[in-house]
Amino acid sequence: MIENKGTEIKTPSKAENILAQINSKTKLGDLRKIAKDIKKDHELAMELWSTEAYLPRLLAILIMDKKNLSQDVLNKLDQDMQTHTFDERNNLMDWLMANQLSKDKKTIALMESWENSSSALQRRTFWYYQARLRWTGQTPPDNTEYLLSALEANITQEEPEVQRAMNFTAGWIGVYDEKQRARCITLGEKTGLYKHEKVAKGCTPSYLPKFIAIEANKRQKN
């Protein structure tokens, strides 16, 4: 029997089936539902990542195997993120931090080594992780004095995305550490960062004196 190659039906791959479910209306919650069904599948994650598209890459992050996230792999992911817009690449790295890097001692250690990384995204992640330890209510490491000295020395020279993460860390130190509160407020007054930034109704301003006053007051009321 001669097989007619032209009539063969190609079965869509697993990645193609998943990509067919994602469009411009897909929300983060939808991606989480898809990821919950898939569970962990690093090979599939890399296939989705290779599409270079934003939403498939967010989904890829959710199903990655954190055991495979070595510094070399993370450098490659970081490099790939540079093709995205400013906001998208920051969101991708934040998503990676929250869903993978903060879940394992090995990847936490990597994040903690990124303070002086040549990558702005990695330096930003170092600072956001330090902030996260505080605003999630976890007991912060005994490095607050060191962090404040680094903030005072370096914040004004940093890249905008790193600067914002550093400011965020200073804000949460000021909220949760009363002994350091005045120092954090002074830092904000000296740098003037985000002093004239307009924020949406209900959002906390990033300017440190205002941020610390509002957030600290919220916690006193609770």
MARBANU-597493 format. One record per residue: residue in three letters; x, y, z of N, C-alpha, C in turn. Coordinates in nm, 3 decimals, decimal comma. Example, Ala and Ser with C-alpha at 12.3 -4.5 7.8 and 13.67 -1.06 7.14 Angstrom:
("ALA" (1,319 -0,569 0,780) (1,230 -0,450 0,780) (1,320 -0,330 0,780))
("SER" (1,285 -0,225 0,708) (1,367 -0,106 0,714) (1,290 0,003 0,787))
//
This chain:
("MET" (0,086 -0,119 0,000) (0,000 0,000 0,000) (0,089 0,124 0,000))
("ILE" (0,062 0,216 -0,091) (0,142 0,338 -0,099) (0,079 0,444 -0,009))
("GLU" (0,159 0,494 0,079) (0,110 0,595 0,172) (0,113 0,731 0,104))
("ASN" (0,005 0,800 0,108) (-0,003 0,934 0,050) (0,040 1,036 0,155))
("LYS" (0,163 1,084 0,139) (0,218 1,176 0,239) (0,135 1,304 0,251))
("GLY" (0,074 1,343 0,138) (-0,001 1,468 0,138) (-0,126 1,466 0,223))
("THR" (-0,174 1,346 0,256) (-0,299 1,339 0,335) (-0,274 1,311 0,482))
("GLU" (-0,147 1,304 0,520) (-0,117 1,279 0,662) (-0,163 1,397 0,747))
("ILE" (-0,221 1,365 0,862) (-0,267 1,470 0,952) (-0,164 1,486 1,063))
("LYS" (-0,111 1,606 1,074) (-0,011 1,633 1,178) (-0,084 1,664 1,309))
("THR" (-0,052 1,589 1,412) (-0,113 1,612 1,542) (-0,045 1,731 1,609))
("PRO" (-0,122 1,828 1,657) (-0,060 1,943 1,723) (0,021 1,899 1,845))
("SER" (0,133 1,964 1,869) (0,214 1,931 1,986) (0,145 1,985 2,111))
("LYS" (0,195 1,943 2,226) (0,139 1,990 2,353) (0,151 2,142 2,362))
("ALA" (0,266 2,194 2,320) (0,287 2,339 2,324) (0,188 2,412 2,234))
("GLU" (0,165 2,358 2,116) (0,071 2,421 2,021) (-0,070 2,423 2,077))
("ASN" (-0,110 2,315 2,143) (-0,242 2,309 2,206) (-0,257 2,416 2,315))
("ILE" (-0,150 2,434 2,391) (-0,153 2,533 2,500) (-0,154 2,674 2,442))
("LEU" (-0,071 2,697 2,342) (-0,064 2,830 2,281) (-0,199 2,871 2,220))
("ALA" (-0,274 2,773 2,175) (-0,406 2,801 2,117) (-0,504 2,854 2,222))
("GLN" (-0,473 2,830 2,351) (-0,561 2,876 2,459) (-0,526 3,018 2,505))
("ILE" (-0,415 3,072 2,456) (-0,367 3,202 2,503) (-0,388 3,309 2,396))
("ASN" (-0,449 3,420 2,438) (-0,467 3,533 2,347) (-0,459 3,663 2,427))
("SER" (-0,486 3,774 2,361) (-0,470 3,905 2,425) (-0,564 3,926 2,544))
("LYS" (-0,670 3,843 2,553) (-0,766 3,856 2,664) (-0,729 3,766 2,783))
("THR" (-0,626 3,684 2,767) (-0,585 3,592 2,873) (-0,532 3,670 2,993))
("LYS" (-0,581 3,633 3,111) (-0,538 3,700 3,235) (-0,438 3,611 3,310))
("LEU" (-0,371 3,669 3,409) (-0,273 3,594 3,487) (-0,340 3,475 3,557))
("GLY" (-0,463 3,495 3,602) (-0,535 3,385 3,667) (-0,559 3,269 3,571))
("ASP" (-0,583 3,300 3,445) (-0,602 3,196 3,343) (-0,473 3,115 3,325))
("LEU" (-0,361 3,187 3,324) (-0,231 3,119 3,310) (-0,206 3,026 3,429))
("ARG" (-0,246 3,071 3,546) (-0,227 2,987 3,666) (-0,311 2,859 3,658))
("LYS" (-0,432 2,872 3,603) (-0,517 2,753 3,588) (-0,456 2,653 3,490))
("ILE" (-0,403 2,704 3,379) (-0,338 2,617 3,281) (-0,217 2,549 3,345))
("ALA" (-0,139 2,627 3,419) (-0,019 2,574 3,484) (-0,053 2,468 3,589))
("LYS" (-0,165 2,488 3,657) (-0,208 2,391 3,760) (-0,235 2,254 3,697))
("ASP" (-0,290 2,254 3,577) (-0,317 2,128 3,506) (-0,188 2,063 3,458))
("ILE" (-0,095 2,146 3,413) (0,032 2,092 3,361) (0,123 2,045 3,474))
("LYS" (0,120 2,118 3,585) (0,213 2,099 3,697) (0,354 2,139 3,653))
("LYS" (0,453 2,052 3,673) (0,591 2,088 3,640) (0,633 2,017 3,512))
("ASP" (0,685 2,093 3,416) (0,730 2,035 3,290) (0,833 2,129 3,228))
("HIS" (0,959 2,109 3,264) (1,064 2,203 3,225) (1,085 2,206 3,074))
("GLU" (1,076 2,091 3,013) (1,095 2,083 2,868) (0,988 2,164 2,794))
("LEU" (0,863 2,147 2,839) (0,753 2,223 2,781) (0,771 2,373 2,810))
("ALA" (0,818 2,403 2,930) (0,842 2,543 2,967) (0,940 2,608 2,870))
("MET" (1,046 2,536 2,838) (1,147 2,592 2,747) (1,092 2,607 2,604))
("GLU" (1,001 2,517 2,568) (0,938 2,527 2,436) (0,848 2,651 2,430))
("LEU" (0,773 2,674 2,536) (0,688 2,794 2,543) (0,774 2,921 2,548))
("TRP" (0,883 2,914 2,622) (0,974 3,029 2,634) (1,031 3,066 2,497))
("SER" (1,058 2,966 2,416) (1,121 2,989 2,285) (1,030 3,065 2,188))
("THR" (0,900 3,079 2,222) (0,809 3,156 2,136) (0,844 3,305 2,138))
("GLU" (0,916 3,348 2,241) (0,955 3,488 2,260) (0,837 3,580 2,291))
("ALA" (0,719 3,521 2,314) (0,599 3,600 2,342) (0,579 3,615 2,493))
("TYR" (0,524 3,729 2,533) (0,514 3,764 2,675) (0,429 3,667 2,757))
("LEU" (0,303 3,645 2,718) (0,215 3,558 2,798) (0,263 3,412 2,802))
("PRO" (0,305 3,353 2,689) (0,361 3,218 2,697) (0,484 3,210 2,787))
("ARG" (0,562 3,317 2,790) (0,679 3,316 2,880) (0,638 3,324 3,027))
("LEU" (0,531 3,398 3,057) (0,480 3,399 3,195) (0,434 3,260 3,235))
("LEU" (0,365 3,192 3,144) (0,321 3,055 3,171) (0,440 2,962 3,186))
("ALA" (0,539 2,979 3,100) (0,660 2,895 3,108) (0,724 2,903 3,245))
("ILE" (0,730 3,024 3,301) (0,790 3,043 3,433) (0,717 2,959 3,538))
("LEU" (0,585 2,952 3,528) (0,506 2,878 3,628) (0,535 2,728 3,628))
("ILE" (0,572 2,672 3,513) (0,588 2,526 3,505) (0,736 2,483 3,498))
("MET" (0,826 2,579 3,514) (0,969 2,544 3,515) (1,003 2,459 3,637))
("ASP" (1,110 2,382 3,625) (1,163 2,306 3,738) (1,277 2,388 3,797))
("LYS" (1,258 2,438 3,921) (1,358 2,526 3,981) (1,494 2,459 4,000))
("LYS" (1,496 2,325 4,001) (1,624 2,255 4,013) (1,713 2,281 3,890))
("ASN" (1,652 2,319 3,778) (1,728 2,345 3,656) (1,771 2,491 3,641))
("LEU" (1,736 2,572 3,740) (1,764 2,715 3,729) (1,901 2,750 3,788))
("SER" (2,005 2,713 3,716) (2,141 2,749 3,755) (2,167 2,895 3,719))
("GLN" (2,281 2,948 3,764) (2,315 3,086 3,728) (2,326 3,101 3,576))
("ASP" (2,383 3,004 3,509) (2,398 3,012 3,363) (2,261 3,016 3,293))
("VAL" (2,169 2,932 3,339) (2,034 2,930 3,281) (1,965 3,064 3,307))
("LEU" (1,979 3,115 3,428) (1,915 3,242 3,462) (1,974 3,358 3,382))
("ASN" (2,104 3,352 3,356) (2,166 3,455 3,272) (2,105 3,453 3,132))
("LYS" (2,080 3,333 3,081) (2,021 3,320 2,947) (1,878 3,373 2,947))
("LEU" (1,800 3,339 3,050) (1,663 3,390 3,061) (1,664 3,543 3,070))
("ASP" (1,756 3,595 3,148) (1,773 3,739 3,164) (1,802 3,803 3,027))
("GLN" (1,893 3,744 2,953) (1,928 3,794 2,820) (1,807 3,793 2,727))
("ASP" (1,729 3,685 2,734) (1,609 3,674 2,652) (1,507 3,782 2,688))
("MET" (1,498 3,816 2,817) (1,401 3,916 2,862) (1,431 4,055 2,804))
("GLN" (1,554 4,078 2,764) (1,592 4,210 2,713) (1,521 4,245 2,582))
("THR" (1,462 4,145 2,516) (1,389 4,172 2,390) (1,251 4,233 2,419))
("HIS" (1,208 4,229 2,545) (1,075 4,279 2,582) (1,081 4,428 2,617))
("THR" (0,965 4,489 2,627) (0,957 4,628 2,671) (1,005 4,637 2,816))
("PHE" (1,032 4,759 2,859) (1,080 4,785 2,996) (0,988 4,720 3,100))
("ASP" (0,858 4,745 3,089) (0,764 4,692 3,188) (0,753 4,540 3,180))
("GLU" (0,750 4,487 3,058) (0,736 4,342 3,042) (0,855 4,267 3,101))
("ARG" (0,975 4,315 3,075) (1,091 4,241 3,128) (1,099 4,248 3,280))
("ASN" (1,059 4,363 3,336) (1,054 4,372 3,482) (0,949 4,277 3,539))
("ASN" (0,833 4,272 3,473) (0,726 4,181 3,518) (0,768 4,035 3,507))
("LEU" (0,837 4,000 3,400) (0,884 3,861 3,383) (0,979 3,823 3,496))
("MET" (1,072 3,913 3,529) (1,168 3,882 3,635) (1,101 3,877 3,771))
("ASP" (1,004 3,966 3,796) (0,930 3,964 3,923) (0,852 3,833 3,937))
("TRP" (0,791 3,789 3,828) (0,712 3,665 3,824) (0,804 3,545 3,851))
("LEU" (0,923 3,550 3,792) (1,023 3,444 3,813) (1,067 3,441 3,959))
("MET" (1,088 3,558 4,017) (1,129 3,565 4,157) (1,020 3,508 4,248))
("ALA" (0,897 3,553 4,228) (0,787 3,514 4,317) (0,750 3,367 4,304))
("ASN" (0,753 3,314 4,181) (0,702 3,178 4,158) (0,809 3,069 4,157))
("GLN" (0,935 3,107 4,142) (1,041 3,006 4,136) (1,158 3,037 4,229))
("LEU" (1,221 3,153 4,210) (1,349 3,180 4,278) (1,336 3,187 4,429))
("SER" (1,222 3,234 4,479) (1,205 3,248 4,625) (1,162 3,118 4,692))
("LYS" (1,149 3,010 4,613) (1,095 2,884 4,667) (1,203 2,781 4,703))
("ASP" (1,329 2,811 4,677) (1,433 2,710 4,695) (1,560 2,776 4,752))
("LYS" (1,622 2,711 4,847) (1,741 2,769 4,912) (1,852 2,800 4,813))
("LYS" (1,867 2,715 4,712) (1,975 2,734 4,614) (1,952 2,861 4,532))
("THR" (1,828 2,881 4,486) (1,800 3,000 4,404) (1,789 3,126 4,490))
("ILE" (1,750 3,112 4,617) (1,753 3,226 4,709) (1,898 3,273 4,725))
("ALA" (1,988 3,177 4,741) (2,131 3,212 4,754) (2,182 3,285 4,630))
("LEU" (2,133 3,244 4,513) (2,173 3,313 4,390) (2,123 3,458 4,393))
("MET" (1,997 3,477 4,428) (1,942 3,613 4,435) (2,021 3,700 4,532))
("GLU" (2,058 3,640 4,644) (2,131 3,715 4,747) (2,272 3,752 4,703))
("SER" (2,319 3,689 4,594) (2,454 3,719 4,542) (2,451 3,824 4,431))
("TRP" (2,333 3,877 4,398) (2,317 3,963 4,281) (2,328 4,113 4,308))
("GLU" (2,366 4,151 4,428) (2,371 4,295 4,460) (2,458 4,372 4,360))
("ASN" (2,570 4,313 4,320) (2,663 4,382 4,230) (2,671 4,314 4,093))
("SER" (2,566 4,242 4,056) (2,563 4,176 3,925) (2,576 4,280 3,812))
("SER" (2,631 4,237 3,701) (2,639 4,327 3,584) (2,501 4,348 3,521))
("SER" (2,405 4,264 3,556) (2,269 4,273 3,503) (2,182 4,361 3,592))
("ALA" (2,122 4,464 3,534) (2,031 4,551 3,610) (1,911 4,471 3,661))
("LEU" (1,861 4,377 3,581) (1,746 4,295 3,624) (1,782 4,213 3,748))
("GLN" (1,903 4,160 3,751) (1,943 4,079 3,866) (1,967 4,167 3,989))
("ARG" (2,026 4,284 3,970) (2,043 4,376 4,084) (1,906 4,416 4,138))
("ARG" (1,814 4,443 4,048) (1,678 4,479 4,088) (1,614 4,367 4,169))
("THR" (1,636 4,244 4,127) (1,579 4,129 4,198) (1,639 4,115 4,337))
("PHE" (1,769 4,141 4,350) (1,832 4,139 4,483) (1,754 4,230 4,578))
("TRP" (1,728 4,353 4,532) (1,663 4,450 4,621) (1,515 4,417 4,642))
("TYR" (1,445 4,373 4,540) (1,304 4,338 4,560) (1,289 4,219 4,653))
("TYR" (1,383 4,127 4,647) (1,375 4,013 4,739) (1,393 4,060 4,884))
("GLN" (1,486 4,152 4,906) (1,505 4,206 5,042) (1,378 4,276 5,090))
("ALA" (1,314 4,349 5,000) (1,187 4,415 5,036) (1,080 4,311 5,067))
("ARG" (1,077 4,208 4,985) (0,974 4,105 4,997) (0,981 4,034 5,133))
("LEU" (1,102 4,012 5,181) (1,119 3,948 5,312) (1,053 4,030 5,422))
("ARG" (1,041 4,159 5,399) (0,983 4,245 5,500) (0,832 4,261 5,482))
("TRP" (0,788 4,292 5,359) (0,643 4,318 5,345) (0,559 4,192 5,348))
("THR" (0,618 4,074 5,332) (0,539 3,951 5,346) (0,533 3,904 5,491))
("GLY" (0,597 3,980 5,580) (0,590 3,945 5,722) (0,692 3,842 5,766))
("GLN" (0,780 3,802 5,674) (0,884 3,708 5,713) (0,987 3,781 5,799))
("THR" (1,054 3,709 5,886) (1,158 3,770 5,968) (1,276 3,804 5,876))
("PRO" (1,309 3,932 5,865) (1,417 3,968 5,773) (1,553 3,924 5,826))
("PRO" (1,648 3,901 5,737) (1,783 3,866 5,782) (1,846 3,984 5,854))
("ASP" (1,951 3,957 5,928) (2,015 4,060 6,009) (2,109 4,146 5,924))
("ASN" (2,055 4,206 5,818) (2,140 4,283 5,728) (2,087 4,424 5,702))
("THR" (1,995 4,468 5,786) (1,929 4,597 5,763) (2,029 4,712 5,764))
("GLU" (2,120 4,713 5,859) (2,221 4,820 5,869) (2,306 4,824 5,742))
("TYR" (2,346 4,706 5,696) (2,426 4,697 5,574) (2,347 4,750 5,453))
("LEU" (2,221 4,708 5,442) (2,138 4,749 5,329) (2,120 4,901 5,326))
("LEU" (2,098 4,960 5,442) (2,078 5,105 5,447) (2,204 5,180 5,406))
("SER" (2,319 5,131 5,449) (2,446 5,194 5,408) (2,464 5,185 5,256))
("ALA" (2,428 5,068 5,199) (2,438 5,048 5,054) (2,339 5,139 4,981))
("LEU" (2,220 5,152 5,036) (2,119 5,239 4,976) (2,166 5,384 4,974))
("GLU" (2,217 5,430 5,087) (2,263 5,569 5,097) (2,379 5,597 5,002))
("ALA" (2,464 5,497 4,982) (2,583 5,516 4,897) (2,551 5,507 4,748))
("ASN" (2,451 5,425 4,710) (2,437 5,389 4,569) (2,306 5,424 4,500))
("ILE" (2,201 5,453 4,574) (2,068 5,463 4,512) (2,059 5,570 4,403))
("THR" (2,127 5,682 4,423) (2,112 5,790 4,324) (2,185 5,760 4,192))
("GLN" (2,279 5,664 4,193) (2,354 5,633 4,070) (2,298 5,515 3,993))
("GLU" (2,196 5,449 4,048) (2,150 5,324 3,987) (2,058 5,346 3,867))
("GLU" (2,042 5,236 3,790) (1,947 5,236 3,678) (1,805 5,255 3,734))
("PRO" (1,714 5,316 3,656) (1,579 5,346 3,707) (1,507 5,227 3,768))
("GLU" (1,515 5,108 3,702) (1,441 4,993 3,755) (1,501 4,941 3,885))
("VAL" (1,634 4,954 3,899) (1,701 4,911 4,023) (1,673 5,013 4,133))
("GLN" (1,677 5,138 4,095) (1,652 5,247 4,189) (1,515 5,233 4,255))
("ARG" (1,415 5,198 4,174) (1,280 5,183 4,229) (1,274 5,068 4,329))
("ALA" (1,344 4,959 4,298) (1,346 4,844 4,390) (1,419 4,880 4,520))
("MET" (1,527 4,957 4,507) (1,601 5,000 4,626) (1,514 5,090 4,713))
("ASN" (1,443 5,181 4,650) (1,353 5,271 4,722) (1,242 5,193 4,793))
("PHE" (1,193 5,090 4,725) (1,089 5,003 4,781) (1,140 4,933 4,908))
("THR" (1,264 4,886 4,902) (1,325 4,821 5,019) (1,338 4,919 5,134))
("ALA" (1,387 5,039 5,104) (1,401 5,141 5,209) (1,265 5,173 5,271))
("GLY" (1,162 5,176 5,187) (1,027 5,203 5,236) (0,981 5,100 5,338))
("TRP" (0,999 4,973 5,305) (0,952 4,869 5,396) (1,039 4,855 5,520))
("ILE" (1,168 4,887 5,508) (1,251 4,891 5,629) (1,195 5,000 5,722))
("GLY" (1,164 5,116 5,665) (1,110 5,226 5,744) (0,976 5,195 5,808))
("VAL" (0,895 5,117 5,740) (0,763 5,079 5,793) (0,777 4,983 5,911))
("TYR" (0,861 4,881 5,894) (0,866 4,772 5,993) (0,973 4,790 6,101))
("ASP" (1,073 4,874 6,076) (1,183 4,890 6,173) (1,181 5,033 6,227))
("GLU" (1,116 5,050 6,340) (1,099 5,186 6,395) (1,232 5,254 6,426))
("LYS" (1,332 5,174 6,464) (1,463 5,232 6,497) (1,528 5,295 6,374))
("GLN" (1,495 5,242 6,256) (1,557 5,292 6,132) (1,464 5,385 6,054))
("ARG" (1,347 5,411 6,109) (1,246 5,487 6,034) (1,294 5,627 5,996))
("ALA" (1,349 5,699 6,091) (1,395 5,836 6,063) (1,504 5,837 5,956))
("ARG" (1,590 5,736 5,961) (1,698 5,727 5,863) (1,643 5,706 5,721))
("CYS" (1,541 5,624 5,711) (1,479 5,597 5,580) (1,406 5,721 5,528))
("ILE" (1,339 5,792 5,617) (1,270 5,916 5,577) (1,372 6,020 5,528))
("THR" (1,482 6,030 5,601) (1,589 6,124 5,562) (1,645 6,088 5,425))
("LEU" (1,660 5,960 5,399) (1,709 5,916 5,267) (1,617 5,967 5,157))
("GLY" (1,487 5,953 5,179) (1,391 6,001 5,080) (1,396 6,151 5,061))
("GLU" (1,411 6,222 5,172) (1,419 6,369 5,164) (1,544 6,414 5,089))
("LYS" (1,654 6,344 5,113) (1,781 6,381 5,048) (1,779 6,352 4,898))
("THR" (1,727 6,235 4,861) (1,727 6,199 4,718) (1,614 6,268 4,642))
("GLY" (1,503 6,292 4,711) (1,386 6,351 4,646) (1,320 6,259 4,546))
("LEU" (1,358 6,131 4,546) (1,304 6,037 4,448) (1,151 6,024 4,461))
("TYR" (1,082 6,037 4,348) (0,937 6,018 4,335) (0,855 6,121 4,414))
("LYS" (0,920 6,232 4,454) (0,850 6,333 4,535) (0,729 6,391 4,462))
("HIS" (0,742 6,410 4,332) (0,634 6,473 4,256) (0,557 6,373 4,170))
("GLU" (0,577 6,245 4,197) (0,508 6,141 4,121) (0,359 6,139 4,156))
("LYS" (0,275 6,135 4,053) (0,130 6,126 4,076) (0,089 5,980 4,077))
("VAL" (0,009 5,942 4,175) (-0,035 5,802 4,185) (-0,187 5,795 4,179))
("ALA" (-0,237 5,681 4,137) (-0,381 5,660 4,129) (-0,445 5,663 4,268))
("LYS" (-0,571 5,696 4,272) (-0,644 5,702 4,400) (-0,637 5,565 4,469))
("GLY" (-0,603 5,567 4,598) (-0,593 5,442 4,674) (-0,456 5,379 4,672))
("CYS" (-0,365 5,432 4,587) (-0,228 5,379 4,580) (-0,137 5,460 4,671))
("THR" (-0,037 5,395 4,727) (0,056 5,463 4,817) (0,168 5,527 4,735))
("PRO" (0,196 5,657 4,759) (0,306 5,722 4,687) (0,440 5,654 4,717))
("SER" (0,532 5,659 4,622) (0,664 5,596 4,642) (0,762 5,685 4,717))
("TYR" (0,732 5,815 4,727) (0,820 5,908 4,799) (0,830 5,862 4,944))
("LEU" (0,951 5,833 4,989) (0,969 5,763 5,117) (0,899 5,827 5,237))
("PRO" (0,910 5,958 5,260) (0,840 6,013 5,377) (0,690 5,985 5,375))
("LYS" (0,627 5,997 5,258) (0,483 5,970 5,247) (0,453 5,820 5,257))
("PHE" (0,533 5,740 5,185) (0,512 5,594 5,184) (0,518 5,538 5,326))
("ILE" (0,622 5,576 5,398) (0,643 5,522 5,533) (0,532 5,568 5,628))
("ALA" (0,495 5,694 5,620) (0,388 5,746 5,708) (0,257 5,673 5,684))
("ILE" (0,220 5,657 5,557) (0,092 5,593 5,523) (0,091 5,446 5,561))
("GLU" (0,194 5,372 5,522) (0,197 5,228 5,548) (0,214 5,195 5,696))
("ALA" (0,294 5,275 5,766) (0,312 5,253 5,910) (0,182 5,281 5,984))
("ASN" (0,109 5,384 5,942) (-0,018 5,420 6,003) (-0,123 5,310 5,981))
("LYS" (-0,123 5,251 5,862) (-0,216 5,140 5,834) (-0,196 5,027 5,933))
("ARG" (-0,071 4,996 5,963) (-0,039 4,882 6,050) (-0,067 4,912 6,197))
("GLN" (-0,062 5,039 6,234) (-0,098 5,076 6,372) (-0,248 5,062 6,395))
("LYS" (-0,324 5,085 6,290) (-0,471 5,076 6,301) (-0,519 4,932 6,309))
("ASN" (-0,443 4,841 6,244) (-0,487 4,698 6,239) (-0,463 4,628 6,372))
//
